[in-house]
Amino acid sequence: MASTDHEDGTAATRPRRGRGDKAAAIAHAACEVFGRDGYTRASIDTIAAEAGASTRTLYNHFPGGKAELFRSVMQWSAGQVRDEQLVRLRKFLDPQRPPRPEDLERDLLALARAWVALMTDFRDHFALVRHIHGEAGHVPPEVLDAWQEAGPRRVSRELTVVMAALADHGLLDVHGNPAQATAHFMALISAEIAQRSYWGVIPLPPEETDRITAVGVQTFLRAYGAAGRPR
């Protein structure tokens, strides 16, 4: 897998072409196997067989074996989801152009629904995430940290900037802690959906997803809505 720079200057990994065709095949096979079997049960032999490669070829491309392969796949996959989350964040909540007070709930809800939809749009990635949550004690700590830094932490930092900007414009009262407001927003709009759908493996009916996100946004605004903001 090769390094590619994103607009923020960070690097993510992705399958290469040319000489890296076999590495790409191994990476894609690993994503499927890890998503199906989890980190603990997935074997190098199975991944190599799925990729049409020998185990020797796999280790030539990924000398660190399963841990290195899982880390590479997760960083690449998390980077894809992160980039799409940030595109949708900027579409619905631009801190340079804050919404009118009467439109804040509408825009928060649009963002919430766009982000929740990623569980369906990136089903393979969230299958991996589901296994990470279930097997965290068996996944190398450095792999967990690499995944968090490649995706969730970056998105959380960007949303925290937006929350602080909304507070500066008098649209929210984050009680001096925009990072905490961010954590609460994320939990309220997606935690129940993730748990009940098993991270998108068994999607909820659209009307139920819409209801949960709407209630989540309303609850968030009851906790963090600025005094005098239209409700």
N, C-alpha and C positions, 0 to 999 in steps of 0.2 A: 504494500500500500504506500502511496506517495503523499507528501505533504502539499497542501494547497492553502494559500493565504486567503482569509476572508477580509471583508471591508474594514473590520475592526482591528486587523493586524494579527489576529490569532491564527493558529494553524489547525487544520483538521485533516484527517486522513481519508483517502478515498482509493478505490481500486484503480490501478494503473493499466494502461494499454501497452501494446508492444511486448517487450520482454516480460512485462508484468501481467500478461493475460492469465497465466496460471495462478498468480497471487490473487488476482481479482476473482477467479473462479473459486479459490479456496475461501476468500473472504465472504463471498455471497453464500456459499454452502455453509460456512460457519454461522452466519446470521440465521439461516433457516434452522440449523440443528440446535443452536443455543436457544432460539425462540421456542422450539418444540420440546426439547429435552431438558433445558435448564443448564446451568454451568456445571453442576456436580455430575450429572448423568451423561452429559455430552462427552464423547471420546474422540481422541485424535483420529483413531482408525475410521470412525463413522464419518467425521468431517472430510477426511481424505477421500473416502469412497464416494461420498456425495459430490465431491469436486472432480472426480475422475482422476485423482492424483495418487501417488504413493505417499506413505508417511514420510519417507526420506525427502521427497520434494516439498512437502509441507514444512518440515523442519528447516529446509534450506531457505525458505521464504520467511519463516517465523521461528527463529532459533529458540525463543523463549517458550515455545509450545503453547499449551492451551491458554495460559494466563496472558501471554503476549497477544495471541490471536483474539481473545475475548476483549482485551483492552482496545485493540485496533478497531475491531468491529463496533464496539460501543462508542468510541470517540467519533468515528465516521458517522454512525447513525444519529447520535445525539447532536452532532453538528448540523446535520440536515434539518432536524426538527427545530433546533434552536434558531436557525436562520429563518425558517418559516414563521416561528412564533414572533420574532422581531419584526418581520414584514407586516404581520397582522397587528402587532402592537402599534407600529407607526401609522398604520392605516386608520385605526380607530381612536387612538389617543396620542396626538402629537403635542409634546409639552410646549412647543413653540407656538402652537395654535390651540389653546385650550377650548373645550366646548363651552357653549352658553350654559348657565346654571340649569336651565330647564331641559337641556339635552344630555346632562351628565349621566343620568341613569340609562338612557337609551344607548349611549356610546359604551358604557361599561358592560352593558348586556351584550352588545354586538361583539365586543372583544371576548367576553366570556364564552359565547357560543362558538366563535371562530377558533378559540384555543381548544375547547372541548372536542371540536370536530377533528382535531389532529389525531385523536385516538383511533379514528377510523381511517384517516388519510395515511397514517404511518403505522399501520397495524403490526408490521414485523418489529418495528422499534419498540412499541409498547408491550409486545410479547416478551421482549428481552427485559424491559423494565419490571414487568410482573415477576419474572424469575429472580431478578436482583433483589427485590423486596422479600421474596420468599427464601432466598439462600444467602442473605448478606453475610452470615457467619462463615460461609464457605468460600466466599469470593475474596481474593487478595485485597487488602485495604488500599493498596496503590491503584488497583483497578477501579474500585469504588470512587476514589478521589478523582481519578482521571475522567470518569463519566460525569461526576458532579461539575467539575470545572469546565468540561466541554459543552455542557448544556444547561442544567438547572440553575447553577449559580450565576451564570452570565445573564440568563433571562431574569432572574430575581433582581440582580443589580440594576438592569435596565428598567424594570417595572418600578423599582424603588425610586429611581430618578423621576419617573412620571408621577408617582404618588406625591413626592416632595413638591413638584411643580404645581400640581393641582391644589396642594395646600397653600402654596405661595400665592396662587390666584384666588384664594378664598373659597374654593369649591369643596375642599375636604378639610377636616380637622384630624390630623394624624397623631395628635397628642404628643408631638415631638419625636415620634418614632416611625418614620415612613417605612422602614424595613419590616417592622411588626405589622403595619397595615398591609404591606405586600403579602406577607405570609398568611394573614387572615383572608385576604381576597382570594388567593390561590386555593386555600383549603375550602372556602365556602362555595366556590364555583365548580370545583372538580373532584374533591375527595370522595363524596358519596357516589358520584358517577363512576369513578375509577374502581372503587371497591365493588359496587354492585354489578359492573360490567366485566369485572376481572381484567381491568386495564384494556377495555375495548374488545376483548376476545368474544364476548357475548353482548353485543350492543343493546342498550336499552331502547325502547320505542322512542321515536323523536319527540313526541309530545311530553314524555316523562323527562327526557333530557332538558327540554325547554323549561319545564316547570321547575326543575332543580336549579338550573342556572338563574332563573328569574328570582326565585326565593333567596338564593345565595347573594345576588347583587342587592336586593332589597335589605337583607340582613346586614350586609356590609355598610350600606348607607345609613342605616339606623345607628350603627356604631361609630361611623367615621364621617357622616354628613356634616357639613359646616352649618352652624346656626343660621337660620334664615334662608337656607337653600330650599328651593321648591321641592316638595316631596310628592 
